[in-house]
Every structure is written in structure tokens, then in C-alpha cells.
Amino acid sequence: MIQLLVSLPGLILIVLLFLFISLKILKEYERGVIFFLGRFQKVKGPGLIIVIPGIQSMAKVGLRTIVMDVPPQDVITRDNVSVKVNAIIYFRVIDPQRAIIQVEDYLYATSQLSQTTLRSVLGQSQLDDLLSKREEINSKLQQIIDQQTEPWGIKVSAVEVKNVDLPQEMIRAIAKQAEAERERRAKVIHAEGEYQAAEKLTEAGEIISRNPTTLQLRYLQTLTEIAAEKNSTTIFPVPIDFLEPFFKRREPEKKQ
């Protein structure tokens, strides 16, 4: 009887210790991949689960989106320009079983795959495309990486090229190119303005030629503008029609 009482507290202690070791709590965004004697059994969670020590083992996997910074990579573009580019990749685990079984370390594997893909894709692009067509390059990177990580149970939602570091001589060349482009646009705009002004002047001349009264009003407007400038000498434009009677009167005198 005494031995039974002595052993009962010990048994209770062993049971409590066993439960303490066996009980696991997984959060809402966590899953546990359970192995039974080394073989895959099931995926459990979230909440309270039991993992029998010595017989079962568990690998915990998070399902939240992971933001990974891809280290800067030295890339030579298709037009032989050396640049240093880094990026950000957004991905998450959608199949915990494959993320644990199909690859040893899915975080490290995804990081290495992102670096090699970044060098490969950007190496096939020209510098102008890398600077101006960023969205197309991001989409292409996302599709390639997502396709290669799909067997691991990983979904790549987005890839963003973060920084593009150019050599100093290339920065100066781009600045000169931009300045030349601005000068070209300024000259084109100036030429278009002169062309439009010439068109309007031609239209105005045609209207004035069809209506002589308009020409007289233009003369009066010119006189008003000259008077407003307070000039010491005023030039009065006289239509040639006003002088025509004087010319006709002198013609008989010359014939005599």
C-alpha cells in the first residue's frame, strides 16, 4: 500500500511531464508538418496539437508573406554596361508539406534562386530597358521565380528591382543625352510655334486683302500703339489709294 502511494505521485509527475513535452501550440499563421518514425504523417494546426516524443517529430512552417532582400548583384547588360542591381522578393508558403520535404531550406533556396535569376534576366536586357521598363522586368522576374519555386510549395507574389547603381561615366553620358534631348524638344517646339504663327499671319493677310476697310482699321491701331510709346517722331502710314488722284493729275502735265 505504501509503495502504491509512493509510486502514484511519481506516475502523475511522469504523465504531467509527458503532456508538457507533447503539447504544442501553433498560431493561426503556423502549421506543423508531422513525421511518424521518420515518415510523413500529416500537417497539423493551428491550435493545440500533440506530438509524441521519440515517435513523432514536427517541423514548424509559417504561412505569412516573407519579404526578402536580394543582395546587390553585378550584372552586365546586353549592351555591355556593368551595373549593380538589388531587388526585393515577396513570397509565402502555400504547401507546408512540399516546403519541408522537397527542399532542405526553402528560405535559402529561394534567395539563391532569386540572385541567379536576377543576373540572368537583367543580363539579357539593355540599359535603357532596365531604366525605363521596370514593370516589365519585374513581371518577368516574378513569373520565372514563381515557376521554379512552385515544386517547393512556394508562391512568389511580386519581385521589385530596388536600386540600379551605374558607373560615374555612364551617369555623365546619360546626363548629356538628356540635355541634348531637352534642347531638341525646345527647338522643335520653337519651330512649331513659328509655323503656327506664319499660318495665322497668312490667314490674317488673306482676310485683310479681301476687305480694305480692315486694312484702314489696322493702320489706326498701329497709330494708337505708336502714340502710346511717347516717341518724338510719328510715322503716319498712308494708303497708296489716297495718292492715286495726285498721280493722275500730274500725268497730263507730263504729256504737255
Secondary structure, DSSP 8 states (H G I E B T S, - for coil): -HHHHHHHHHHHHHHHHHHHHHEEEE-TTEEEEEEETTEEEEEE-SEEEE--TTTEEEEEEE-S-EEEEEEEEEEE-TTS-EEEEEEEEEEEES-HHHHHHS-S-HHHHHHHHHHHHHHHHHHTS-HHHHHH-HHHHHHHHHHHHHHHHGGGTEEEEEEEEEEEE--HHHHHHHHHHHHHHHHHHHHHHHHHHHHHHHHHHHHHHHHHHH-HHHHHHHHHHHHHHHHHTT-SS------HHHHHHHHHHHHHHHH-
